[in-house]
Amino acid sequence: MSPIRITAAGERIVEPIIALAHCSKLARIMVTGANSAESVIDLRRLGYARATTTSNCGLPAGQYEVVLLDGRQRSIKAIETTLDWVADFLSRTGVLIVWLDPLQPATSRPLRAVLEGRGFRIEAGTVHERGSAVAARRCELKPISKVA
């Protein structure tokens, strides 16, 4: 008889986000939003030991490979303000995940405009029963010249 595995509500949200971010268990992940502590507990339960909330993240130095911005039950203006703050924590090659309410499509024009206005490009998205999310990365502002 196999053991029964109880899945927390947060894990059902965290698993599609991790799939969208394509991150390893060693990735540094910062979570911000109303349920950030619950999400970090769920991430750690799944083996992501380097996940933290904004209350424990230190000074911004581009040290996180993944920033999860939980924008559920928040206005686009509140998401915009949070993004202005957390963008400095994200590494240049890191991925930003924005999770929204089910009734607020993640690929909507306002969110796309906010992300593009801050130098991010949406790469992928997912729709889930508990909301929708997009993965965005920074656009390369200057091409890197090759040294011959």
C-alpha positions as CSV (number, residue, x, y, z in Angstrom):
1,M,0.0,0.0,0.0
2,S,1.5,3.4,-1.0
3,P,1.5,6.3,1.5
4,I,-1.1,9.0,1.0
5,R,0.4,12.3,0.1
6,I,-1.5,15.4,1.2
7,T,-0.9,18.3,-1.1
8,A,-1.2,21.7,0.4
9,A,-3.1,24.4,-1.5
10,G,0.1,26.4,-1.9
11,E,2.0,23.5,-3.5
12,R,-0.7,23.4,-6.2
13,I,0.3,27.0,-7.0
14,V,4.1,26.6,-6.5
15,E,4.5,23.6,-8.8
16,P,3.3,25.3,-12.0
17,I,5.4,28.3,-11.1
18,I,8.5,26.2,-10.8
19,A,7.7,24.5,-14.1
20,L,7.3,27.9,-15.7
21,A,10.6,29.2,-14.2
22,H,12.6,26.1,-15.2
23,C,14.8,26.5,-12.1
24,S,16.9,23.9,-10.3
25,K,16.6,23.0,-6.6
26,L,19.8,25.1,-6.1
27,A,18.3,28.3,-7.5
28,R,18.0,31.3,-5.2
29,I,14.3,32.2,-5.2
30,M,12.7,35.3,-3.7
31,V,8.9,35.4,-3.1
32,T,6.9,38.5,-2.5
33,G,3.2,38.9,-1.9
34,A,0.5,38.3,0.6
35,N,1.1,34.5,0.8
36,S,4.9,34.7,0.5
37,A,5.6,32.8,3.7
38,E,3.3,30.0,2.8
39,S,4.8,29.8,-0.7
40,V,8.4,29.6,0.7
41,I,7.3,26.8,3.1
42,D,5.9,24.9,0.1
43,L,9.0,25.6,-2.0
44,R,11.2,24.3,0.8
45,R,9.0,21.2,1.2
46,L,9.6,20.5,-2.5
47,G,13.4,20.8,-2.0
48,Y,14.1,24.4,-2.9
49,A,16.1,25.2,0.2
50,R,17.3,28.6,-1.1
51,A,13.8,30.2,-1.3
52,T,13.1,33.2,0.9
53,T,10.6,36.0,1.4
54,T,11.3,39.7,1.0
55,S,11.6,40.0,4.8
56,N,14.8,38.0,4.7
57,C,16.3,38.9,1.3
58,G,18.9,41.5,2.3
59,L,20.0,44.4,0.1
60,P,19.3,44.3,-3.6
61,A,22.3,43.1,-5.5
62,G,20.9,41.0,-8.4
63,Q,21.4,37.9,-6.3
64,Y,18.2,35.9,-7.1
65,E,17.7,33.7,-10.2
66,V,13.9,33.7,-9.7
67,V,11.6,36.4,-8.3
68,L,8.1,35.3,-7.7
69,L,5.7,38.3,-7.5
70,D,2.4,37.0,-6.2
71,G,0.0,39.7,-7.6
72,R,-3.3,37.9,-6.6
73,Q,-5.8,40.3,-5.1
74,R,-3.6,43.3,-6.1
75,S,-4.2,46.1,-8.5
76,I,-1.9,46.6,-11.5
77,K,-0.6,49.7,-9.8
78,A,0.4,47.8,-6.7
79,I,2.1,45.2,-8.9
80,E,3.9,48.0,-10.7
81,T,5.2,49.4,-7.4
82,T,6.3,46.1,-6.2
83,L,8.1,45.3,-9.5
84,D,10.0,48.6,-9.2
85,W,11.3,47.4,-5.9
86,V,12.1,43.7,-6.6
87,A,13.6,44.2,-10.0
88,D,17.0,45.1,-8.4
89,F,17.0,41.7,-6.6
90,L,16.8,39.8,-9.8
91,S,20.0,38.8,-11.6
92,R,20.5,40.0,-15.2
93,T,19.7,36.5,-16.5
94,G,17.1,35.7,-13.9
95,V,13.4,35.1,-14.5
96,L,10.5,37.1,-13.0
97,I,7.3,35.2,-12.4
98,V,4.1,37.2,-12.0
99,W,1.1,35.3,-10.6
100,L,-2.4,36.9,-11.0
101,D,-6.0,36.1,-10.1
102,P,-8.0,33.8,-12.3
103,L,-10.2,36.7,-13.5
104,Q,-7.2,38.8,-14.4
105,P,-5.4,37.3,-17.4
106,A,-1.6,37.4,-17.0
107,T,-1.0,38.3,-20.7
108,S,-3.3,41.3,-20.5
109,R,-2.2,44.6,-22.0
110,P,-1.7,46.4,-18.7
111,L,0.7,43.8,-17.3
112,R,2.5,43.5,-20.6
113,A,3.0,47.3,-20.7
114,V,4.2,47.4,-17.1
115,L,6.8,44.7,-17.8
116,E,7.9,46.0,-21.1
117,G,8.2,49.5,-19.6
118,R,10.7,48.1,-17.1
119,G,12.8,46.2,-19.6
120,F,11.2,42.8,-19.3
121,R,9.9,40.6,-22.1
122,I,7.2,37.9,-21.5
123,E,8.6,34.5,-22.6
124,A,5.9,32.1,-21.4
125,G,2.7,31.8,-19.5
126,T,0.4,29.3,-17.8
127,V,-3.2,29.2,-16.8
128,H,-4.2,27.3,-13.7
129,E,-7.4,26.9,-11.8
130,R,-6.1,29.3,-9.1
131,G,-4.8,31.9,-11.5
132,S,-2.5,32.6,-14.3
133,A,1.2,33.4,-14.5
134,V,3.8,34.7,-16.9
135,A,7.6,34.3,-17.0
136,A,9.5,37.4,-18.1
137,R,13.2,38.1,-18.5
138,R,15.1,41.3,-19.0
139,C,15.6,42.4,-22.6
140,E,19.2,42.8,-23.6
141,L,19.7,46.5,-23.8
142,K,23.1,46.4,-25.4
143,P,24.4,43.5,-27.4
144,I,27.6,41.9,-26.0
145,S,30.4,42.3,-28.4
146,K,32.6,39.3,-29.0
147,V,36.3,39.6,-28.5
148,A,38.2,37.9,-31.2
